[in-house]
Amino acid sequence: MFGLSELAIILIVVAAVLAVKKLPELTRSAGKSARILKSEARAARDADEPGTPRVIQGETVERGDPGTDTGPRG
C-alpha cells in the first residue's frame, strides 16, 4: 500500500493541479491587496506629517494683476 510520504506527495500534486485553475485570480487579488495596503500606509504616513504640503493634480490657474481681472464673474 501507500506509506505516509507517498500519500503526502499525492495530496500535494492533487492540490497543485486544483490550484492551477485559481492561480491567476489569486495573484490578481494579492496584487490588488498589496496596492491597497501600500496606498493606505502612504496615506497614514502623510497624515502623521501635517506640516508637509500636498500636491493635488489638476489645472493650473494663472493669476493676473490684482486690478486687471478680466475673467467671468459668477
Distance bins in CASP14 RR format, pairs under 12 A and 6 or more apart:
PFRMAT RR
TARGET T0000
AUTHOR 0000-0000-0000
RMODE 2
METHOD distances of the structure
MODEL  1
1 7 0 0 0 0 1 0 0 0 0 0 0
2 8 0 0 0 0 1 0 0 0 0 0 0
2 9 0 0 0 0 1 0 0 0 0 0 0
2 10 1 0 0 1 0 0 0 0 0 0 0
2 11 0 0 0 0 0 1 0 0 0 0 0
3 9 0 0 0 0 1 0 0 0 0 0 0
3 10 0 0 0 0 0 1 0 0 0 0 0
4 10 0 0 0 0 0 1 0 0 0 0 0
4 11 0 0 0 0 0 1 0 0 0 0 0
5 11 0 0 0 0 0 1 0 0 0 0 0
5 12 0 0 0 0 0 1 0 0 0 0 0
6 12 0 0 0 0 0 1 0 0 0 0 0
6 13 0 0 0 0 0 1 0 0 0 0 0
7 13 0 0 0 0 0 1 0 0 0 0 0
7 14 0 0 0 0 0 1 0 0 0 0 0
8 14 0 0 0 0 0 1 0 0 0 0 0
8 15 0 0 0 0 0 1 0 0 0 0 0
9 15 0 0 0 0 0 1 0 0 0 0 0
9 16 0 0 0 0 0 1 0 0 0 0 0
10 16 0 0 0 0 0 1 0 0 0 0 0
10 17 0 0 0 0 0 1 0 0 0 0 0
11 17 0 0 0 0 0 1 0 0 0 0 0
11 18 0 0 0 0 0 1 0 0 0 0 0
12 18 0 0 0 0 0 1 0 0 0 0 0
12 19 0 0 0 0 0 1 0 0 0 0 0
13 19 0 0 0 0 0 1 0 0 0 0 0
13 20 0 0 0 0 0 1 0 0 0 0 0
14 20 0 0 0 0 0 1 0 0 0 0 0
15 21 0 0 0 0 0 1 0 0 0 0 0
15 22 0 0 0 0 0 1 0 0 0 0 0
15 23 0 0 0 0 0 1 0 0 0 0 0
16 22 0 0 0 0 0 1 0 0 0 0 0
16 23 0 0 0 0 1 0 0 0 0 0 0
17 23 0 0 0 0 0 1 0 0 0 0 0
19 25 0 0 0 0 0 1 0 0 0 0 0
19 26 1 0 0 1 0 0 0 0 0 0 0
19 27 0 0 0 0 0 1 0 0 0 0 0
20 26 0 0 0 0 0 1 0 0 0 0 0
20 27 0 0 0 0 0 1 0 0 0 0 0
22 28 0 0 0 0 0 1 0 0 0 0 0
22 29 0 0 0 0 1 0 0 0 0 0 0
22 30 0 0 0 0 0 1 0 0 0 0 0
23 29 0 0 0 0 0 1 0 0 0 0 0
23 30 0 0 0 0 0 1 0 0 0 0 0
24 30 0 0 0 0 0 1 0 0 0 0 0
24 31 0 0 0 0 0 1 0 0 0 0 0
25 31 0 0 0 0 0 1 0 0 0 0 0
25 32 0 0 0 0 0 1 0 0 0 0 0
26 32 0 0 0 0 0 1 0 0 0 0 0
26 33 0 0 0 0 0 1 0 0 0 0 0
27 33 0 0 0 0 0 1 0 0 0 0 0
27 34 0 0 0 0 0 1 0 0 0 0 0
28 34 0 0 0 0 0 1 0 0 0 0 0
28 35 0 0 0 0 0 1 0 0 0 0 0
29 35 0 0 0 0 0 1 0 0 0 0 0
29 36 0 0 0 0 0 1 0 0 0 0 0
30 36 0 0 0 0 0 1 0 0 0 0 0
30 37 0 0 0 0 0 1 0 0 0 0 0
31 37 0 0 0 0 1 0 0 0 0 0 0
31 38 0 0 0 0 1 0 0 0 0 0 0
32 38 0 0 0 0 0 1 0 0 0 0 0
32 39 0 0 0 0 0 1 0 0 0 0 0
33 39 0 0 0 0 0 1 0 0 0 0 0
33 40 0 0 0 0 0 1 0 0 0 0 0
34 40 0 0 0 0 0 1 0 0 0 0 0
34 41 0 0 0 0 0 1 0 0 0 0 0
35 41 0 0 0 0 0 1 0 0 0 0 0
35 42 0 0 0 0 0 1 0 0 0 0 0
36 42 0 0 0 0 0 1 0 0 0 0 0
36 43 0 0 0 0 0 1 0 0 0 0 0
37 43 0 0 0 0 0 1 0 0 0 0 0
37 44 0 0 0 0 0 1 0 0 0 0 0
38 44 0 0 0 0 0 1 0 0 0 0 0
38 45 0 0 0 0 0 1 0 0 0 0 0
39 45 0 0 0 0 0 1 0 0 0 0 0
39 46 0 0 0 0 0 1 0 0 0 0 0
40 46 0 0 0 0 0 1 0 0 0 0 0
40 47 0 0 0 0 0 1 0 0 0 0 0
41 47 0 0 0 0 0 1 0 0 0 0 0
41 48 0 0 0 0 0 1 0 0 0 0 0
42 48 0 0 0 0 0 1 0 0 0 0 0
42 49 0 0 0 0 0 1 0 0 0 0 0
42 54 0 0 0 0 0 1 0 0 0 0 0
43 49 0 0 0 0 0 1 0 0 0 0 0
43 54 0 0 0 0 0 1 0 0 0 0 0
45 52 0 0 0 0 1 0 0 0 0 0 0
46 52 1 0 0 1 0 0 0 0 0 0 0
46 53 0 0 0 0 0 1 0 0 0 0 0
46 54 1 0 0 1 0 0 0 0 0 0 0
46 55 0 0 0 0 0 1 0 0 0 0 0
47 54 0 0 0 0 0 1 0 0 0 0 0
61 71 0 0 0 0 0 1 0 0 0 0 0
62 69 0 0 0 0 0 1 0 0 0 0 0
62 71 0 0 0 0 0 1 0 0 0 0 0
63 69 0 0 0 0 1 0 0 0 0 0 0
63 70 0 0 0 0 0 1 0 0 0 0 0
63 71 0 0 0 0 0 1 0 0 0 0 0
64 70 0 0 0 0 1 0 0 0 0 0 0
64 71 0 0 0 0 1 0 0 0 0 0 0
END
